[in-house]
């Protein structure tokens, strides 16, 4: 046994033990099939055969529907160990027949470990001995007539109308040391059998062709034509056996011994000749190992495609939410927020003389608030701040809703995105297509915290010896509201404050803030307030984005999976000499 090669194969197998193709990216059905076939051949054939190179030979009898595979197996072993029939599909569960001396090897899970074993008691045959068996099981039968060192496995039809049977047939053929490929004089040119035969050639699988139901008058032309086709497909060295067309008394009848004697003799010689048997194993094993040199890198390329597709899904979400943040930034600049309710409250604050009275005397500022306390009417600056708070919250919700809608639309336009949404149970009109239900409360809390931050900025700036008296004459809350408005009315970055509402007030507000804090200080305060709000909104937008990106986190292969696959394939090739 080549310990280094076995270790390299085990390492390769570990890298395949993940969901490498979770989404509909590229031809994902073919990608998943290639992964399943590769994993299956490692489990079913390469690893067990390399671990026990001298184990009995497994010959899988495969072919098209109605080719007579089960009848052939029963005829070769001289017992009805598998049930032929006119119903299709016939072989629902594969039957493996071996000499009693080899039963321990095949009843263990060394070969085909994924198929549960059902053992047919000695002396029982046909329907009374388990018949067709349960789908998904491997029936094990023994026959003294079959020589030790060789087992026959009757596989399902390669062209079965049941997809699971077709897949199982392919799996069993991939687990074989030797193919006994059965066809008929009427169907030997069909495309489905030749697709398998080409695969056998590509992987150098040991192969024998059994041509059944050959009319006596057509024996020579049919066998000559099939021989020609085999040569043209690079299979001219494969032994070819022709079985004559015979009238059998019933569907359970076996072929007479003389009809299958050439096949039985060839198999018997193979079983007793250790060197010939080893040559078959070496041919098939070497071919399967060599095929990894192309199959694994090709699979790695498909893994890269899957990762790129998942990255594209993430990128369109990032773009959608970047656009959402840009929409919020535009809302800060375009002045639309300072319309409607905010405008009305501004006019209350300025137009009724409250601002001028607060400038004239501290008593006026206190009088307004005392009046509000007794009348239940909020102070004008508070009403303005509440209106502004509501407007900012609305702007955040609009940005988040728009981003969610764009993200869902982008995913729906991509097969992988639709697949992911369906897997996640998210409908187009469902929760993912709009902002989360918790966003309003988070936005409200964020805006209130931001307003508190702005008041702290004003309070901190107002402690300067030169500004304390001027700031105190107006009040922290009123100045804070003015600064909040400045954040949404500034144009050209921090070049100046233009509150474009209520005729004539922009000059007044600008002069007011600059008179209290100074031109440069107002620029700094506005910039700090703006960036703090943007930071808080970015956090909210990020939380909203994570509803999409969390569906992608941990999905698909790791970043280094394709590199590991290629390295593992290279290691197998370097240690592949048998």
N, C-alpha and C positions, 0 to 999 in steps of 0.2 A: 504494500500500500504506500502511496506517495503522501506522506503526512503533510508536507508543505502545500500540496495541491488541495488536499481535503480542507485544510485550515483556510486557504484562500477562498474556496467555494462557500464555506460557512460564513465567512466575512461578507461575501457578496450577497448571500441569502439574507443576512441581517439587514442590509441596506434596502432590501425589497419589502421588508416587513412593515410598511407604512402605507397610508392612503396617498399615493403619489399623484393621483389624478382625480381630485374631488369635484372639479367643475367642467362644464361643457366648453372646453377650450380646444380648438382644432378638432381632429377626428378622435374625440375622447373615447369612443367605443373601441376603436382599434388600439388605442393606447392602453386601455384597461385590459383588453384581450391579450396584448403582448406581455403585459406585466403578469397576468394570471398564468399564461403559458410558460413563461420563464420561471416563475416561482414554482409552478407545478413540476416542471421537468427537474429542477434542482431537488425538490422534495421526493418526487416519485422515482427518479432514476439516478441522477448523477451522484447525489450524496450516498444513498444506500449501495449503489453498485461500486463506487470507489472504496467504500468502507468494507465491502466484502466482494472482492474481485473474483473469487472462485465460487460464488454462490450459483445455484442452478440458473440456467438460461430461461428467460421469459420470452416466449414467442406469442405476439398478439395477432389474432386472426381478425382482420378488418376488411371492410369493403362496403359496397352499396346495399341498399335495401333489396332483399330477396335474392341475394347472390348465392345463398346456401351456406353461410358461414357455420351456423349451428349444426346443420346436417353434416358438414365436413368434419367438425370437431368430434361429434358423436361417432362418426365412421372411423376416424383415426384411433380413437381410444376403445372402440368396441362396446360402448355403453351409452345410453341416453342420459348424459350428464347435463345437457342443456337442451332447452325445448324449442324446436323449430315450429313454424306454424304459418298459416295463411294470413293471420291478422298482422297489421302493421301499426306501430313498430313491433317487431318480434322480441328482440332482446332488450328488455326493460332494465334488467340488472345484469352486469357482466358475470360470467362464470369462468373461474380458473380451475383447470384440472391438471393434477400433477401425480407423479408416482407417490405412494404412501411414504417412501423414504424422504421425500422433500417437503412433506406437509408442514413440518414445524417451521420451516423458513417462510412459507407463504401464509401460514395462519398468523404469524407475527406481523407487526406493523412496520417491518423494515422496508417493504415495497408497498407503494400506494398507501401511505399511512393515513390519508384522509378518508378512506373508504372502510366503514365497519365490516367486519367479517361475519358471514353466515356459513357455518360448516354443514355440508350435506353428510348425514351418517353413512358409513360404509354399507354397501349393498342396496342403497335406495337410489332410484333414478327417476328421471322425467318429472312429471307433475307431482308424483308422490314423494319425490326427493327434494322438493323445494320449488320445482317448476321454474317460473321466470324470476322468482325472488322479488324482494322489495326494492323499488327504485332507490338508488343511493347506497346500495350495499354491494359487497363483492362476495359472491357465492364461491366457496372452496369445495371442490370435489376431488376424490382420488380415484385412480384407475391403475390396476396392476399392469395393464397392457402398455401403458405409456412408459417409456424408459426413464430411469432416474436421470437427474441432471437437466431435465427439460420440462417446462410447463407450457400448456396452451391456454390462452385467454380469449374467450369468445366475446368480442366487443360489440357495442351497439352500432347501428348503421351510421356511416359517415354522412349520409344524406337524409337522415331521419326527419320526419315532419315535426318532431319534438326537439326544440333547440337544446334542451338539457342533454338529450341523448347524443346530439352531434358534438357538443362540447366534451362530453365524457369520452366519446370515441377518440377525439383528438388527444385528450389527456392520456388515455391508455396507450395509444400509439407512441406518444412521446416517452412513455415509461418502458418501452419494449427494448430488448436486446436485438430482437429479430421481428420483422414484419412478415406475416403470411398474408399477402394481399389478394383477396378473392374478388373476381369479377366473372362475367359470363360472356359467352360468345355473342350475345345480342347487345351487350352494354359496355364492352371493354373500351370503346372510344369516347365514352361520356366524359365531360369536363371535370366533374367533381372528383372522380377517382384520380385523374391525372394531376389535379392540384395537390393531392396528397403525395403522389409519386414524385412530383417535382420537389416537394419538401424533403422527401427521403433522399433524393439525389443531392440536394443542397447541404444536407447534414450528414451525408455519407452513411446513412442508416443501412444496416444489413437487411436484405430484402429478398423474398421469393414471391413469384407471381403464380397464382393458381387460377387457371381458366376453366370454369365449370360449364356444364351443359353444352358441350361441343357436339353438334351433329356429326355422325360418322362421315357423311359426304363432304362436310365443310372443314374437317379437322386440319388438313394441310393448308388451305388458303387462309383460314382464320389465324392459326398459330403463326404462319409466316407474316401476316400483316401486323399482328401484335408484336412479334419479334422486331419488325422494322420500326414500329413506334417506340419500343423500348430503346433501341439503338439511337434513334433521333433525340430522345430525351436523356441520353447519357446513362442509360440503365441496361445496356446490352449485356453486362456480366451477371445480371440477376437470373437465377434459375427459373425456368418456366415449366409448369406442369399443366397438362391438359387432362381434364376429367370428362369422359364421354357423357352425352345426354342419355339418361336412363329413365325408364318408367318405374316409379316406386309405388308400392301398394298402398302406402298411406303417408301422411305428412310427418309421422314419427319414425318412418322406416329409415334405415341407414343404407348408405351406398355399399355395394358388395366390396369385399376385401380387394379384389383384383383392380377395381377402379381407383382406389387410393393407395395401392401398394407402392408405386414409385415415390409418393410423398412420404409415406410411413418409413420406407427404407432410408430415404435421405435424412429424415429427422433422427432415425435411430443411429445412423452413422455419426451424425453431428453430436448426439448425446454421449456416445462412448469414446469419441475422439477428443481428448482434453485439449489437444493443440488446435483442432478445428473450432471447438467451442470457444477457446480463448481468442482465436482470430476474429470470430463474430463479435464477441464482447469488445475487443480492442477497436474494431472498425467503428462500431456504433458509438462507443464511449468517446473515442477520439473525435469523431464527427460532431458529437454534441458539444464537446469542450471547445472545439474550433469555432463552432457557430456563436459561442459567447463573445468572441472577438468582434463580431458585427452587431449582434443582437443587443448587447448591453450598451455600447456607445449610442446606438440608435434610440434605445430607451432613455438614455441620459439626455439626448437632444429633445425628446418629448417632455421630459421633466423640466428642462429649461423653458420650453414653450408654455408649460403649465404655470411656472413661476412668473414668467413675463405677463401672462394673462391676468394672474392675480394682482400683480403690481399695477397693471393698467386699470383694474377695478379700483384699486386704492387711489391711483392718480386722479381719476375722474371725480372721486369723492373729494379729494383735497382741492381740486379745482373748483368744484361746486361751492365748497365752504369758504375758499378764498374769495370767490365772487360774492358770497354772503357778507364777508367782512368788508369788502370793497363797497358793497351797497350801503352798509352802515356808515362807512367813512363819507360816502357821497351825501348821505342824509345829514351828516354833521356840517357839510359845507354848503348845501344848496339852499338853506334857509327855510325849507318847507316846514320844518319842525316848529318854526316860530310863527306859525299861522294858527288860525282857529282859536282854540281855547287859550293857548299861550298868549296870543295877541290880545284877546279880550282881557285877560288878567293883567297883562302889561299896561293896557290902557287904564285899568282900574288903579294900578300902582302909580302910574305917572300922570295920567290925564286928570285925576281928581285932586291933584295937588299934594298927595301924600309924600312924594319924594321931596318936593320943595319945602314942605313944612318940616320934614325930618332934618333937612339941612339947616333951616333957620334956628331951630332950637331943639335941645334934647327933650324938653318938656313936650313938644309936639309929638315926638316919637313915642314917649311914654303914654301920652293921652290916647293915641290910636290904639294901643294895646290894651289899655284899661277899658276903653270903650268896647273893644272886641270881647273882652272877658265878660262884660255885663250884657252885651247884646247877643252873644253867641256867634257873632260874625268873625271868621278868621281874619287875622291881620292880612293886608294886601300882599305883603311879601310871601307869606305862607301859601296863599292861594296861587300865586304865580309859581312858587316852587312845586306845589302839588301838580299843577297843570304841566309844568316842564317834566316832572317825573313821569307822568302818564305818557307824555309824548315820546320820551326816550324809551320807555318800555315798549311802546307800540313799534318804534323803529327797530328795536332788537328782535321782536317777534316776527316782523316782516322779513328781516334779513334771514332769520333761521328758517322760516317757512319757505322762502324762496330757495335757499340752499338745499333743503330737504327735497323739494320738488324737482330741482335740477339733478340732484344725485340719483333719485329714483328713475327719472326719465333717461339718464345716461345709462344706468344699469339695464333698464328694460330694452335699450337699443343694442345691447350686447348679449349674445347667447350665454356667456358665463354669468353675466349679471342676472338674467332671467332665471337661470338655473339656481343661483344662490338665493334669490328672493323666494323661489318656490320651495327650496329646501328649508328655508327659515320660516316658512309659513306666513310670509308677509304678502298681503294683497296690495294691488296698485293703489287703492283708496284707503289702505290701512294706516296704521300709526306711523310707519316709516316715511310716508310721503308728506308729512308736515312736522312742525316742531313738536318736541315731546310734551307730554301733559304737564311735566314739572317745570317747563321753561318759564311760564308767567311768574311763578313764585320766585324762581332764581333771578329772573330779570329784575323784579321788584326789589329784592334784597340787594342786588348789585347796585342799582341806581341809588337806593337810600344810602348805602355805604359810600358810594361815590360822592353824594351830596355832603355827607359828613366829612369826607376827606377835603372837599372844597372849602367848607367852613373852617376846617383846621388850617388850611393854607392861608385864608384871609386872617384868621386869628393870629397865626404865627407872624404874618407880614405886618399886622397892625401893632405888634409889640415894639416895633422900631420907635425910638425916641422921637423921631421927626414926624411919624405918621399916626402915633397913638391918639392924639387929640382929634385929628381929622377923621380917623376911622370910627372913633367912639361917637362922634356927632351923628353918624349915619346908622351905625349898628352892624354887627357881624352878619346877621341873617340877610339883611338887605344887600350888603356888599357881596355876600356869597351868591345870592340869586343873580346879581348883575354879572358876576364872573361866570356862572353857569351859562347864562345867555351868551356871553362872549365866546364861549367854546363853540357854540353852534352858529355864531354869526360872523366869525372871523373868515376873511378871504385872503388868499395868497399866503397861507401858512400863518406866521406871527407878525405880519407887516402892519397890522392895525386892527382895530375893532370897529365893525360896522353893523350895528344892530338895525337891520332894515325893516323895522316895524314901527307903526305909529309915527306919522310925519314929524321930523325934527328931533326925534329922541336919540338917534344914533350919535349925533354930535354931543348931546348932553351926557349920554352914558359914557362915551369915550372920555370926554373931558373930566367927568366925575371920577372915574377910576384912576385916570392919570394924575388928576389933582391930588388924590389921596396917596397913591402908592408910587407915582412916577412912571414915565413911559416904559423904561426897561423892565421895571418890576411887573407891570401889567403883562408885558410879553411873556416873561418867565412864568407868571402865575397861570396864564392861559395855556401855555404849552404844557405845564405840569398837570393841569386839570384835564386837558384833552388826552394826554398819554395815559393817565390813570384810568380814565373811562374806557379807552381803547383796550387797555390791558384786561380790564374786567370783562369786557364784551368778548375779547379773544378767548378767554377762559370758558365763557358760556358757549361760544361757537365751537370750541374744541370739544366740549362735553357733548354737544349735539352731533358733531362729526363722528364721535366714537360709537354712536349707535350703528353706524355703517361699518367703520373700520374694525369694530369688535367682532363682526361677522367674518372678517378676513384674518384676524389674529390667530395664529397657530394653524391656519388652513393650508393644506398642501405640503409639498416637500420643503425641507430646510434649505437654507441658502447654499450649503455645500453638498447637497445630496448628489447632484449630477457629477461633481468632481470626485466624490467618493465612489460612485458607480464606475466611472472610467478608471480610477485607480485600482479598484477591485478586479475589473476585467483584465487590466494589464498584469496584475499579480497572478491571475489564473493562467494567462498565456505564458508568463515567464516560468511557471511551475508545471506546465501542462504536459510535459513528456511522461509517457506511461512506461 
